[in-house]
Amino acid sequence: TWLAKLPFDTLKIDRYFVLTMDKDEGSAKIVKSVVNLGRDLSLEVVAEGVENAGLAKLLLDAQCHYGQGFGYAQALPAQEAEVYLNESLADGTAPIKARSA
């Protein structure tokens, strides 16, 4: 129960597990387990390494709160990121590439 008492509110899933979750059953199980753990502990869960729409769909199906990766956008300076978010989230969803570049 000590994990629930630590002073953080977000779990982040390493990109390796996200990048391989569509090909490796072990990675898929780890991702789903971390998402479930986060939800059980009332933590937000962020998956890094979302490189394409297929991975984004798997994370959405697993009920992961957030995803980040080059499938959404390359790294941007703060001011450009703000513009990107304002423009792309107008309809409530971020655009994602069908395939990785």
Biotite code that builds the C-alpha atoms (Angstrom):
import biotite.structure as struc

atoms = struc.array([
    struc.Atom([0.000, 0.000, 0.000], chain_id="A", res_id=1, res_name="THR", atom_name="CA", element="C"),
    struc.Atom([3.031, 2.305, 0.168], chain_id="A", res_id=2, res_name="TRP", atom_name="CA", element="C"),
    struc.Atom([2.756, 2.908, -3.603], chain_id="A", res_id=3, res_name="LEU", atom_name="CA", element="C"),
    struc.Atom([-0.611, 4.605, -3.104], chain_id="A", res_id=4, res_name="ALA", atom_name="CA", element="C"),
    struc.Atom([0.957, 6.980, -0.557], chain_id="A", res_id=5, res_name="LYS", atom_name="CA", element="C"),
    struc.Atom([3.741, 8.329, -2.768], chain_id="A", res_id=6, res_name="LEU", atom_name="CA", element="C"),
    struc.Atom([3.375, 12.018, -3.734], chain_id="A", res_id=7, res_name="PRO", atom_name="CA", element="C"),
    struc.Atom([2.666, 11.730, -7.463], chain_id="A", res_id=8, res_name="PHE", atom_name="CA", element="C"),
    struc.Atom([-0.463, 11.860, -9.584], chain_id="A", res_id=9, res_name="ASP", atom_name="CA", element="C"),
    struc.Atom([0.693, 10.453, -12.927], chain_id="A", res_id=10, res_name="THR", atom_name="CA", element="C"),
    struc.Atom([2.184, 7.206, -14.213], chain_id="A", res_id=11, res_name="LEU", atom_name="CA", element="C"),
    struc.Atom([4.104, 7.175, -17.465], chain_id="A", res_id=12, res_name="LYS", atom_name="CA", element="C"),
    struc.Atom([4.456, 4.076, -19.625], chain_id="A", res_id=13, res_name="ILE", atom_name="CA", element="C"),
    struc.Atom([7.861, 3.734, -21.267], chain_id="A", res_id=14, res_name="ASP", atom_name="CA", element="C"),
    struc.Atom([7.904, 4.016, -25.042], chain_id="A", res_id=15, res_name="ARG", atom_name="CA", element="C"),
    struc.Atom([9.472, 0.573, -25.501], chain_id="A", res_id=16, res_name="TYR", atom_name="CA", element="C"),
    struc.Atom([6.337, -1.143, -24.185], chain_id="A", res_id=17, res_name="PHE", atom_name="CA", element="C"),
    struc.Atom([4.043, 1.080, -26.238], chain_id="A", res_id=18, res_name="VAL", atom_name="CA", element="C"),
    struc.Atom([6.066, 0.666, -29.455], chain_id="A", res_id=19, res_name="LEU", atom_name="CA", element="C"),
    struc.Atom([6.029, -3.121, -29.135], chain_id="A", res_id=20, res_name="THR", atom_name="CA", element="C"),
    struc.Atom([2.562, -3.684, -27.673], chain_id="A", res_id=21, res_name="MET", atom_name="CA", element="C"),
    struc.Atom([1.046, -4.522, -31.066], chain_id="A", res_id=22, res_name="ASP", atom_name="CA", element="C"),
    struc.Atom([3.659, -7.231, -31.709], chain_id="A", res_id=23, res_name="LYS", atom_name="CA", element="C"),
    struc.Atom([4.596, -8.526, -28.266], chain_id="A", res_id=24, res_name="ASP", atom_name="CA", element="C"),
    struc.Atom([1.993, -10.005, -25.937], chain_id="A", res_id=25, res_name="GLU", atom_name="CA", element="C"),
    struc.Atom([4.190, -9.325, -22.899], chain_id="A", res_id=26, res_name="GLY", atom_name="CA", element="C"),
    struc.Atom([4.412, -5.624, -23.731], chain_id="A", res_id=27, res_name="SER", atom_name="CA", element="C"),
    struc.Atom([0.656, -5.461, -24.278], chain_id="A", res_id=28, res_name="ALA", atom_name="CA", element="C"),
    struc.Atom([0.041, -7.031, -20.877], chain_id="A", res_id=29, res_name="LYS", atom_name="CA", element="C"),
    struc.Atom([2.444, -4.611, -19.185], chain_id="A", res_id=30, res_name="ILE", atom_name="CA", element="C"),
    struc.Atom([0.735, -1.614, -20.793], chain_id="A", res_id=31, res_name="VAL", atom_name="CA", element="C"),
    struc.Atom([-2.723, -2.814, -19.782], chain_id="A", res_id=32, res_name="LYS", atom_name="CA", element="C"),
    struc.Atom([-1.512, -3.606, -16.251], chain_id="A", res_id=33, res_name="SER", atom_name="CA", element="C"),
    struc.Atom([0.025, -0.154, -15.787], chain_id="A", res_id=34, res_name="VAL", atom_name="CA", element="C"),
    struc.Atom([-3.155, 1.499, -17.086], chain_id="A", res_id=35, res_name="VAL", atom_name="CA", element="C"),
    struc.Atom([-5.266, -0.569, -14.683], chain_id="A", res_id=36, res_name="ASN", atom_name="CA", element="C"),
    struc.Atom([-2.904, 0.145, -11.784], chain_id="A", res_id=37, res_name="LEU", atom_name="CA", element="C"),
    struc.Atom([-3.088, 3.860, -12.498], chain_id="A", res_id=38, res_name="GLY", atom_name="CA", element="C"),
    struc.Atom([-6.856, 3.803, -12.644], chain_id="A", res_id=39, res_name="ARG", atom_name="CA", element="C"),
    struc.Atom([-7.085, 1.747, -9.424], chain_id="A", res_id=40, res_name="ASP", atom_name="CA", element="C"),
    struc.Atom([-4.870, 4.303, -7.653], chain_id="A", res_id=41, res_name="LEU", atom_name="CA", element="C"),
    struc.Atom([-6.708, 7.311, -9.189], chain_id="A", res_id=42, res_name="SER", atom_name="CA", element="C"),
    struc.Atom([-3.600, 8.327, -11.147], chain_id="A", res_id=43, res_name="LEU", atom_name="CA", element="C"),
    struc.Atom([-3.487, 9.670, -14.676], chain_id="A", res_id=44, res_name="GLU", atom_name="CA", element="C"),
    struc.Atom([-1.624, 7.438, -17.122], chain_id="A", res_id=45, res_name="VAL", atom_name="CA", element="C"),
    struc.Atom([0.496, 8.751, -20.005], chain_id="A", res_id=46, res_name="VAL", atom_name="CA", element="C"),
    struc.Atom([1.856, 6.428, -22.680], chain_id="A", res_id=47, res_name="ALA", atom_name="CA", element="C"),
    struc.Atom([4.891, 7.664, -24.553], chain_id="A", res_id=48, res_name="GLU", atom_name="CA", element="C"),
    struc.Atom([5.961, 6.377, -27.952], chain_id="A", res_id=49, res_name="GLY", atom_name="CA", element="C"),
    struc.Atom([2.632, 6.658, -29.774], chain_id="A", res_id=50, res_name="VAL", atom_name="CA", element="C"),
    struc.Atom([3.946, 6.553, -33.322], chain_id="A", res_id=51, res_name="GLU", atom_name="CA", element="C"),
    struc.Atom([0.824, 5.675, -35.313], chain_id="A", res_id=52, res_name="ASN", atom_name="CA", element="C"),
    struc.Atom([-2.950, 5.390, -35.244], chain_id="A", res_id=53, res_name="ALA", atom_name="CA", element="C"),
    struc.Atom([-2.831, 1.654, -34.516], chain_id="A", res_id=54, res_name="GLY", atom_name="CA", element="C"),
    struc.Atom([-0.963, 2.186, -31.261], chain_id="A", res_id=55, res_name="LEU", atom_name="CA", element="C"),
    struc.Atom([-3.249, 5.082, -30.353], chain_id="A", res_id=56, res_name="ALA", atom_name="CA", element="C"),
    struc.Atom([-6.278, 2.817, -30.882], chain_id="A", res_id=57, res_name="LYS", atom_name="CA", element="C"),
    struc.Atom([-4.811, 0.078, -28.668], chain_id="A", res_id=58, res_name="LEU", atom_name="CA", element="C"),
    struc.Atom([-4.187, 2.628, -25.908], chain_id="A", res_id=59, res_name="LEU", atom_name="CA", element="C"),
    struc.Atom([-7.669, 4.059, -26.286], chain_id="A", res_id=60, res_name="LEU", atom_name="CA", element="C"),
    struc.Atom([-9.109, 0.534, -26.028], chain_id="A", res_id=61, res_name="ASP", atom_name="CA", element="C"),
    struc.Atom([-7.047, 0.016, -22.851], chain_id="A", res_id=62, res_name="ALA", atom_name="CA", element="C"),
    struc.Atom([-8.565, 3.269, -21.479], chain_id="A", res_id=63, res_name="GLN", atom_name="CA", element="C"),
    struc.Atom([-5.206, 5.022, -21.181], chain_id="A", res_id=64, res_name="CYS", atom_name="CA", element="C"),
    struc.Atom([-5.732, 8.690, -20.321], chain_id="A", res_id=65, res_name="HIS", atom_name="CA", element="C"),
    struc.Atom([-3.060, 10.282, -22.519], chain_id="A", res_id=66, res_name="TYR", atom_name="CA", element="C"),
    struc.Atom([-0.580, 9.461, -25.249], chain_id="A", res_id=67, res_name="GLY", atom_name="CA", element="C"),
    struc.Atom([2.433, 11.271, -26.540], chain_id="A", res_id=68, res_name="GLN", atom_name="CA", element="C"),
    struc.Atom([4.709, 10.609, -29.473], chain_id="A", res_id=69, res_name="GLY", atom_name="CA", element="C"),
    struc.Atom([5.705, 11.518, -32.981], chain_id="A", res_id=70, res_name="PHE", atom_name="CA", element="C"),
    struc.Atom([2.418, 10.074, -34.240], chain_id="A", res_id=71, res_name="GLY", atom_name="CA", element="C"),
    struc.Atom([0.824, 13.236, -32.904], chain_id="A", res_id=72, res_name="TYR", atom_name="CA", element="C"),
    struc.Atom([3.594, 15.768, -33.519], chain_id="A", res_id=73, res_name="ALA", atom_name="CA", element="C"),
    struc.Atom([7.328, 16.222, -33.411], chain_id="A", res_id=74, res_name="GLN", atom_name="CA", element="C"),
    struc.Atom([8.836, 17.958, -30.399], chain_id="A", res_id=75, res_name="ALA", atom_name="CA", element="C"),
    struc.Atom([7.843, 21.627, -30.522], chain_id="A", res_id=76, res_name="LEU", atom_name="CA", element="C"),
    struc.Atom([8.991, 24.777, -28.736], chain_id="A", res_id=77, res_name="PRO", atom_name="CA", element="C"),
    struc.Atom([6.481, 25.865, -26.086], chain_id="A", res_id=78, res_name="ALA", atom_name="CA", element="C"),
    struc.Atom([4.938, 28.666, -28.155], chain_id="A", res_id=79, res_name="GLN", atom_name="CA", element="C"),
    struc.Atom([4.458, 26.411, -31.211], chain_id="A", res_id=80, res_name="GLU", atom_name="CA", element="C"),
    struc.Atom([3.067, 23.636, -29.019], chain_id="A", res_id=81, res_name="ALA", atom_name="CA", element="C"),
    struc.Atom([0.450, 26.022, -27.658], chain_id="A", res_id=82, res_name="GLU", atom_name="CA", element="C"),
    struc.Atom([-0.636, 26.993, -31.170], chain_id="A", res_id=83, res_name="VAL", atom_name="CA", element="C"),
    struc.Atom([-0.691, 23.328, -32.243], chain_id="A", res_id=84, res_name="TYR", atom_name="CA", element="C"),
    struc.Atom([-2.873, 22.344, -29.296], chain_id="A", res_id=85, res_name="LEU", atom_name="CA", element="C"),
    struc.Atom([-5.268, 25.244, -29.766], chain_id="A", res_id=86, res_name="ASN", atom_name="CA", element="C"),
    struc.Atom([-5.714, 24.402, -33.449], chain_id="A", res_id=87, res_name="GLU", atom_name="CA", element="C"),
    struc.Atom([-5.778, 20.614, -33.260], chain_id="A", res_id=88, res_name="SER", atom_name="CA", element="C"),
    struc.Atom([-7.901, 20.149, -30.159], chain_id="A", res_id=89, res_name="LEU", atom_name="CA", element="C"),
    struc.Atom([-10.758, 22.339, -31.298], chain_id="A", res_id=90, res_name="ALA", atom_name="CA", element="C"),
    struc.Atom([-12.835, 19.214, -31.938], chain_id="A", res_id=91, res_name="ASP", atom_name="CA", element="C"),
    struc.Atom([-11.674, 17.444, -28.771], chain_id="A", res_id=92, res_name="GLY", atom_name="CA", element="C"),
    struc.Atom([-9.149, 15.069, -30.348], chain_id="A", res_id=93, res_name="THR", atom_name="CA", element="C"),
    struc.Atom([-5.572, 15.358, -31.484], chain_id="A", res_id=94, res_name="ALA", atom_name="CA", element="C"),
    struc.Atom([-4.790, 14.330, -35.058], chain_id="A", res_id=95, res_name="PRO", atom_name="CA", element="C"),
    struc.Atom([-2.633, 11.249, -35.485], chain_id="A", res_id=96, res_name="ILE", atom_name="CA", element="C"),
    struc.Atom([-0.761, 9.888, -38.471], chain_id="A", res_id=97, res_name="LYS", atom_name="CA", element="C"),
    struc.Atom([-1.949, 6.630, -40.004], chain_id="A", res_id=98, res_name="ALA", atom_name="CA", element="C"),
    struc.Atom([1.622, 5.312, -40.190], chain_id="A", res_id=99, res_name="ARG", atom_name="CA", element="C"),
    struc.Atom([4.905, 6.302, -38.607], chain_id="A", res_id=100, res_name="SER", atom_name="CA", element="C"),
    struc.Atom([7.171, 8.423, -40.784], chain_id="A", res_id=101, res_name="ALA", atom_name="CA", element="C"),
])
